[in-house]
Amino acid sequence: MTKQAQSDIDYIMGVDIGGTKIAAGLVDASGAIVIQKRAPMVSSSDAAAGLRSVLAAMDSVMADPGSNQEVRAIGICAPGPLDPQTGVIINPPNVPCWRNFPLAAEVAAARHLPVRVDNDANAAALAEVKWGAGRGYKNVVYVTVGTGIGTGIILDGRIYHGRTGAAGEGGHVSVDYRGPICACGKPGCIEILASGPAIVKRARGKLLDAGSSRQSMLLQLANGDIEAVTTQMVGQASAAGDPIAHETLRETADLLTLWLGNMVDLLDPEAIIFGGGATAALLPFFPMMSAQLPRFCVNPRASEVALLPAHYGADSGIAGGAALCL
């Protein structure tokens, strides 16, 4: 993958590292992912084994018969905490093999290419502004709702990292100081109240409270097992008119709207872009959230903030990694 003479069309390698998998692909200048592969991530062994997993995922992309162009840089979305300036992975809980590991330097040495590293929400935010739903905007808040809630902040077209690179932890902004304790140790974070697991917990609680007197499509989808209910089932049942599922998502949307009001008053963005696995279930509530947002803002022009679904779905890490290199 060493860069030779400049080709007519060259690509950026985007790499998305998770605790159990790696997604890697080639991204062209328009943001299109032209080739992509998935590979396992070995995160429970030593640091070298983790690095070998990343390099093997890259090699699988370059081995594709369609991969006949030059790669000019590598961008990596990696689990945090990390230092985006040095490319050092500090101590990610989901990738225990890396502690103060110089990932950018190691990959650059192995592949003889420039390497950039950042966290997934920051990188996805940048990809959306460059190529996706955020094109035309310079100030954007990107929100990913899935297992947790993450945010990426784009100010004047650039990622806002803060003093140490740790800015953008919007999922751990509290909206209820008497609320449940989040995994981070703080009470009432939006993550503990409105992430995918929180949606499921709320739906299961409503089913238990309803008892046998209230039938729900959720029970049918889960084959009668309340513990088998998923976020996707809640979204499917709500779309079909199930009152328990709809109530669950409406309450979640209300919490998110209150929290978004804080983001608008703090950052004054032009747009808020939603990605992540739970966004599909919440999408029907976007018009309601947009209409209610000014109620929760001091900003007199909050009604102008666009609330948009992300362009990149499960591929946001690949596109985001590539966007880091531009």
C-alpha positions in Angstrom: 0.0 0.0 0.0 3.1 2.2 -0.3 2.3 5.3 -2.3 4.0 5.3 -5.7 3.4 7.8 -8.5 0.2 9.9 -8.3 -2.7 8.2 -10.0 -5.5 9.8 -11.9 -7.9 8.8 -9.1 -6.6 8.0 -5.6 -8.5 7.0 -2.5 -8.3 7.4 1.2 -8.5 4.3 3.4 -11.1 4.7 6.1 -10.9 2.3 9.1 -13.5 1.9 11.8 -12.2 0.0 14.9 -14.6 -1.6 17.4 -14.2 -3.9 20.3 -15.0 -7.0 18.2 -14.9 -5.9 14.5 -13.0 -3.7 12.1 -14.6 -2.1 9.0 -12.3 -0.8 6.4 -12.9 0.7 2.9 -11.7 2.9 0.2 -13.4 6.3 -0.1 -13.2 8.5 -3.2 -13.1 12.3 -3.4 -16.9 12.5 -3.5 -17.3 10.5 -0.3 -18.4 7.3 -2.0 -17.2 4.1 -0.4 -16.1 2.1 -3.4 -14.8 -1.0 -1.6 -15.3 -2.2 2.0 -14.6 -5.2 4.1 -15.3 -6.4 7.6 -12.8 -8.3 9.7 -12.5 -9.4 13.4 -10.7 -7.3 15.9 -8.5 -9.1 18.5 -8.8 -6.8 21.5 -8.3 -9.1 24.4 -4.7 -10.1 23.6 -1.6 -7.9 23.5 -1.2 -4.6 21.7 0.7 -6.2 18.8 -2.2 -8.6 18.1 -4.6 -5.7 18.0 -2.4 -3.8 15.5 -2.1 -7.0 13.3 -5.9 -7.1 13.2 -6.1 -3.6 11.9 -3.4 -4.1 9.3 -5.1 -7.4 8.1 -8.4 -5.5 7.6 -6.6 -3.0 5.5 -4.9 -5.7 3.5 -8.2 -7.4 2.8 -9.5 -4.2 1.2 -6.3 -3.9 -1.0 -6.6 -7.5 -2.0 -10.0 -6.9 -3.6 -9.8 -7.2 -7.4 -11.4 -3.7 -7.7 -8.7 -2.1 -5.6 -6.4 -0.9 -8.4 -5.8 2.7 -7.4 -3.4 4.4 -5.1 -4.2 5.1 -1.4 -2.8 8.5 -0.3 -3.7 8.5 3.4 -5.3 6.4 6.1 -8.0 7.7 8.5 -8.9 5.7 11.6 -12.0 5.9 13.9 -10.9 4.4 17.1 -12.4 3.9 20.6 -11.6 6.7 23.1 -10.3 8.1 25.2 -7.6 9.0 22.7 -5.4 12.0 21.7 -6.4 13.1 18.2 -3.2 15.3 17.9 -0.8 12.4 18.5 -2.9 9.5 17.5 -2.3 7.8 20.8 -5.0 5.5 22.1 -5.2 6.1 25.9 -7.3 3.5 27.7 -10.5 2.5 25.8 -12.7 0.1 27.9 -13.8 -1.8 24.8 -10.2 -2.4 23.4 -8.2 -3.4 26.5 -5.2 -4.4 24.5 -4.2 -0.8 23.9 -3.1 1.4 26.7 -1.2 4.6 25.7 -0.7 2.9 22.3 0.7 5.1 19.5 -1.7 3.7 16.8 -1.2 6.4 14.2 2.6 6.1 14.4 2.5 2.3 14.3 0.2 2.2 11.2 2.2 4.9 9.5 5.4 3.0 10.0 3.8 -0.2 8.7 2.2 1.3 5.6 4.4 4.4 4.9 1.4 6.7 4.6 0.0 9.7 6.5 -2.4 8.5 9.3 -5.0 10.4 11.2 -6.9 9.1 14.2 -10.0 10.4 16.0 -13.1 9.1 17.7 -16.1 7.9 15.8 -18.6 10.7 16.5 -16.1 13.4 15.6 -15.1 11.6 12.4 -18.7 10.9 11.4 -19.6 14.5 12.0 -16.9 15.6 9.7 -18.0 13.1 7.0 -21.6 14.4 7.2 -20.5 18.0 6.7 -18.1 17.2 3.8 -20.3 14.7 1.9 -23.5 13.9 3.7 -26.6 15.5 5.3 -24.5 18.5 6.6 -23.2 19.7 3.2 -23.6 23.5 3.1 -23.4 23.9 6.8 -20.3 25.1 8.8 -21.6 24.7 12.3 -23.1 21.3 13.1 -23.8 19.0 16.1 -23.7 15.3 15.2 -25.5 13.0 17.5 -25.3 9.2 17.5 -27.9 7.3 19.4 -27.2 3.6 19.9 -25.7 1.6 22.7 -24.7 5.0 24.1 -25.1 8.6 23.0 -22.2 10.4 21.4 -21.7 13.8 19.8 -19.3 15.4 17.4 -19.1 19.2 17.1 -18.2 21.0 13.9 -17.5 24.7 14.3 -16.6 26.7 11.2 -16.1 23.5 9.2 -13.6 21.9 11.6 -13.9 19.4 14.5 -13.9 21.1 17.8 -11.6 19.1 20.1 -11.2 21.5 23.0 -8.1 22.0 25.0 -7.1 18.3 25.5 -9.0 16.6 22.6 -11.8 15.5 25.0 -14.5 17.9 23.9 -17.8 16.6 22.5 -19.0 14.3 25.3 -22.5 15.5 24.9 -24.0 12.2 25.9 -22.8 12.9 29.4 -24.6 16.2 29.8 -27.1 15.7 32.6 -30.7 16.7 32.2 -31.8 15.5 35.6 -29.5 15.8 38.7 -31.8 13.4 40.6 -31.9 10.9 37.7 -30.4 7.4 37.5 -26.6 7.2 37.7 -24.9 6.9 34.3 -22.0 4.5 33.7 -19.8 7.6 33.8 -20.8 8.2 37.4 -22.9 11.3 36.9 -26.7 11.4 37.5 -29.3 11.9 34.8 -27.0 12.0 31.7 -29.0 11.9 28.5 -27.2 8.6 27.7 -28.7 6.8 30.6 -32.2 8.2 29.8 -32.4 8.1 26.0 -29.9 5.7 24.4 -30.9 2.4 22.9 -30.7 0.4 26.2 -32.8 3.2 27.9 -35.5 2.9 25.2 -35.6 -0.9 25.7 -35.7 -0.5 29.5 -38.6 2.0 29.3 -40.6 -0.2 27.0 -40.1 -3.3 29.1 -41.2 -1.4 32.2 -44.3 -0.3 30.5 -45.1 -3.8 29.4 -44.7 -5.1 33.0 -46.9 -2.3 34.3 -49.6 -3.0 31.7 -49.9 -6.6 32.8 -52.2 -8.9 30.8 -54.9 -6.2 30.5 -52.9 -4.3 27.8 -51.9 -6.3 24.7 -49.0 -4.9 22.7 -47.5 -5.7 19.4 -44.2 -5.7 21.2 -45.0 -8.9 22.9 -45.9 -10.5 19.6 -42.6 -9.4 18.1 -40.7 -10.7 21.1 -42.6 -14.0 21.1 -44.1 -13.2 24.5 -40.7 -12.6 26.2 -40.5 -9.1 27.6 -36.7 -9.5 28.0 -36.4 -10.1 24.3 -37.7 -6.7 23.3 -35.2 -4.6 21.3 -35.0 -1.0 20.1 -35.8 -2.1 16.6 -39.0 -3.9 17.8 -40.0 -0.7 19.6 -39.6 1.3 16.4 -41.5 -1.3 14.3 -44.4 -1.5 16.8 -44.6 2.3 17.1 -44.8 2.6 13.3 -47.7 0.1 13.3 -49.6 2.2 15.9 -48.8 0.3 19.1 -49.6 2.6 22.0 -46.9 1.3 24.4 -44.2 1.5 21.8 -45.3 5.0 20.7 -45.5 6.3 24.2 -42.0 4.9 24.9 -40.5 6.7 21.9 -42.4 9.9 22.5 -41.0 10.2 26.0 -37.5 9.5 24.6 -38.0 12.2 22.0 -39.1 14.6 24.7 -36.0 14.0 26.7 -33.8 14.4 23.6 -35.5 17.6 22.7 -34.9 19.1 26.1 -31.2 18.1 25.8 -31.0 19.4 22.3 -32.1 22.8 23.6 -29.0 22.8 25.7 -26.9 22.1 22.7 -28.5 24.8 20.7 -28.1 27.4 23.4 -24.5 26.4 24.0 -23.3 26.1 20.4 -25.8 27.8 18.1 -25.5 25.3 15.3 -27.1 25.5 11.9 -28.0 21.8 11.9 -28.2 18.8 14.2 -27.6 15.5 12.5 -28.7 12.2 14.0 -27.0 8.9 13.3 -26.7 5.6 15.1 -28.8 2.4 15.4 -31.7 3.9 17.3 -32.3 6.9 14.9 -34.5 4.9 12.6 -37.0 4.4 15.5 -36.9 8.1 16.4 -37.1 9.4 12.8 -41.0 9.7 12.8 -40.7 12.0 15.9 -38.3 14.5 14.2 -41.2 16.9 13.1 -42.5 17.0 16.7 -39.0 17.5 18.1 -38.3 20.4 15.7 -41.6 22.0 16.6 -40.9 21.7 20.3 -37.3 22.7 20.3 -37.8 26.5 20.6 -39.7 25.9 23.9 -36.5 24.6 25.4 -34.2 27.3 24.0 -33.2 30.8 24.9 -32.0 31.2 21.4 -34.7 33.3 19.6 -33.9 31.6 16.2 -33.9 28.0 17.4 -36.7 27.2 15.0 -34.2 27.6 12.1 -32.0 24.8 13.3 -32.4 21.8 10.9 -32.9 18.4 12.4 -31.7 15.8 9.9 -31.0 12.1 9.7 -27.4 11.2 8.8 -26.5 10.2 5.3 -24.0 7.5 6.4 -25.5 4.7 8.5 -23.4 1.7 9.5 -20.7 3.0 7.2 -20.1 6.3 9.1 -16.8 5.1 10.5 -15.3 4.3 7.2 -16.5 7.6 5.7 -15.5 9.4 8.9 -12.0 8.0 8.9 -11.5 9.2 5.3 -12.9 12.6 6.1 -10.2 13.1 8.7 -7.5 13.0 6.0 -8.9 15.9 4.0 
